Amino acid sequence: MTTTSNGRPHTAADPFVDLVSRSQRAVTDAATGMAEMWGAALTGADEATRRTSGSFPGQPSLGEAVDRAVDTGIAVLEMQRSVAHQVLDALRLR
Protein backbone atom coordinates (compact mmCIF):
# COMPACT_ATOMS: atom_id res chain seq x y z
CA MET A 1 0.00 0.00 0.00
CA THR A 2 1.30 3.44 -0.88
CA THR A 3 0.86 6.51 1.23
CA THR A 4 0.33 10.18 0.48
CA SER A 5 2.86 12.88 1.28
CA ASN A 6 1.25 13.37 4.69
CA GLY A 7 1.64 9.67 5.54
CA ARG A 8 -1.99 8.58 5.19
CA PRO A 9 -2.98 5.68 2.89
CA HIS A 10 -4.46 6.41 -0.55
CA THR A 11 -8.24 6.05 -0.81
CA ALA A 12 -10.66 5.68 -3.72
CA ALA A 13 -11.64 9.33 -3.30
CA ASP A 14 -8.08 10.64 -3.78
CA PRO A 15 -8.31 11.13 -7.59
CA PHE A 16 -11.56 13.06 -7.20
CA VAL A 17 -10.18 15.15 -4.33
CA ASP A 18 -7.05 15.85 -6.40
CA LEU A 19 -9.17 16.92 -9.39
CA VAL A 20 -11.29 19.24 -7.26
CA SER A 21 -8.19 20.64 -5.58
CA ARG A 22 -6.49 21.34 -8.92
CA SER A 23 -9.69 22.91 -10.28
CA GLN A 24 -9.99 25.18 -7.27
CA ARG A 25 -6.32 26.20 -7.59
CA ALA A 26 -6.88 27.02 -11.26
CA VAL A 27 -9.91 29.17 -10.40
CA THR A 28 -7.97 30.89 -7.62
CA ASP A 29 -4.99 31.52 -9.90
CA ALA A 30 -7.29 32.91 -12.60
CA ALA A 31 -9.07 35.16 -10.10
CA THR A 32 -5.73 36.40 -8.75
CA GLY A 33 -4.52 37.12 -12.26
CA MET A 34 -7.73 38.97 -13.09
CA ALA A 35 -7.49 41.00 -9.88
CA GLU A 36 -3.90 41.96 -10.68
CA MET A 37 -4.85 42.85 -14.25
CA TRP A 38 -7.83 44.95 -13.16
CA GLY A 39 -5.75 46.60 -10.46
CA ALA A 40 -3.14 47.64 -13.00
CA ALA A 41 -5.74 48.76 -15.52
CA LEU A 42 -7.77 50.76 -13.04
CA THR A 43 -4.95 52.53 -11.24
CA GLY A 44 -6.12 56.09 -10.95
CA ALA A 45 -9.38 55.35 -12.78
CA ASP A 46 -11.45 55.55 -9.60
CA GLU A 47 -10.31 59.15 -9.14
CA ALA A 48 -11.25 59.92 -12.74
CA THR A 49 -14.68 58.39 -12.12
CA ARG A 50 -15.18 60.62 -9.08
CA ARG A 51 -14.27 63.67 -11.16
CA THR A 52 -16.72 62.74 -13.93
CA SER A 53 -19.46 61.05 -11.88
CA GLY A 54 -21.84 63.92 -12.63
CA SER A 55 -21.40 63.24 -16.35
CA PHE A 56 -22.76 59.68 -16.12
CA PRO A 57 -25.70 59.65 -13.69
CA GLY A 58 -27.02 56.21 -12.86
CA GLN A 59 -23.82 54.41 -13.87
CA PRO A 60 -22.12 52.28 -11.20
CA SER A 61 -18.78 53.46 -9.90
CA LEU A 62 -15.69 51.39 -10.62
CA GLY A 63 -15.79 50.15 -7.03
CA GLU A 64 -19.36 48.92 -7.51
CA ALA A 65 -18.39 47.21 -10.77
CA VAL A 66 -15.53 45.42 -9.00
CA ASP A 67 -17.88 44.37 -6.18
CA ARG A 68 -20.34 42.94 -8.71
CA ALA A 69 -17.57 41.01 -10.49
CA VAL A 70 -16.23 39.57 -7.23
CA ASP A 71 -19.75 38.69 -6.04
CA THR A 72 -20.22 36.77 -9.29
CA GLY A 73 -16.97 34.89 -8.66
CA ILE A 74 -18.10 34.00 -5.15
CA ALA A 75 -21.41 32.71 -6.52
CA VAL A 76 -19.53 30.52 -9.03
CA LEU A 77 -17.34 29.07 -6.25
CA GLU A 78 -20.41 28.35 -4.10
CA MET A 79 -22.03 26.59 -7.07
CA GLN A 80 -18.85 24.50 -7.58
CA ARG A 81 -18.90 23.53 -3.91
CA SER A 82 -22.54 22.50 -4.15
CA VAL A 83 -21.89 20.38 -7.24
CA ALA A 84 -18.89 18.72 -5.59
CA HIS A 85 -20.99 17.84 -2.53
CA GLN A 86 -23.75 16.46 -4.77
CA VAL A 87 -21.21 14.26 -6.56
CA LEU A 88 -19.84 13.04 -3.22
CA ASP A 89 -23.37 12.28 -2.05
CA ALA A 90 -24.17 10.44 -5.29
CA LEU A 91 -21.00 8.35 -4.92
CA ARG A 92 -21.68 7.88 -1.21
CA LEU A 93 -18.23 9.25 -0.37
CA ARG A 94 -19.35 11.90 2.09
RAZI-V684752 format. One line per field, one symbol per residue. psi: psi as a letter, one per 20 degrees, with the letter a starting at -180 (. if undefined). burial: I if it has 16 or more other C-alpha atoms within 10 Angstrom, else O. A space follows every 50 residues. Layout:
# RAZI-V684752
psi->???
burial->???
This chain:
# RAZI-V684752
psi->prrrhjiqqqrhighgggggghghgggggggggggggggghjpihhghgh hjhhhmqiqqrhghgggggghggghgghgggggghhggghili.
burial->OOOOOOOOOOOOOOOOOOOOOOOOOOOOOOOOOOOOOOOOOOOOOOOOIO OOOOOOOOOOOIOOOOOOOOOOOOOOOOOOOOOOOOOOOOOOOO
